[in-house]
Amino acid sequence: MLLDKFLPSEYVKSIYDINPEELKKRGIRGIITDLDNTLVEWDRPHATEKLIAWFAEMKRANMKIMIVSNNNEERVRIFSEPLNIPFIHKARKPIGSAFRKAMKIMGLTKEETVMIGDQLLTDIFGGNRAGIYTILVVPVAKSDGFFTKFNRKVERGIMANFKRRGLINWEESN
């Protein structure tokens, strides 16, 4: 079914529920992650202490990390540079070129990579199209930027379909 391209491989409440050892068991060595409403609220410029600790845990486990965001360079650079995390801005997700570029930069195959994000239409659809394992997280903020508001309406319909079919049983889903 066409909608199944939007179905994540896994879904969790937050990135803090993602364990590097579990990723390693799947053969995953690298993380592509969205920024806004996945890692921090879309209007928060810098990482929280808890997020910094999560990144450190991933790096200790030898996980490569790259932020792939549809947002502008200034937004993504201000967040990423203090953490020394490489990034791709204006990624145009779900188009696959940013996913392929991120994997090439990290030196990983699609089997070794996970895409983590809060949106079905950009992060999950794009990751699935690229053949990457995908993890959907509950958005960190209850509010969204202008374009994301439209996506959320479409996502609610897709999630309702998944719930009816018994594919997702997730109360916090949008």
ABEGO torsion letter per residue (X at the ends): XAAAAABBABBBABAAABBAAAAAAAGBABBBBBABGAABBAABABBBAAAAAAAAAAAAAGBBBBBBBABBAAAAAAAAAAAGBBBBBGAGOABAAAAAAAAAAAGBBAAABBBBBABAAAAAAAAAAAGBBBBBBBBABABBBAAAAAAAAAAAAAAAAAAAAGABBBAABX
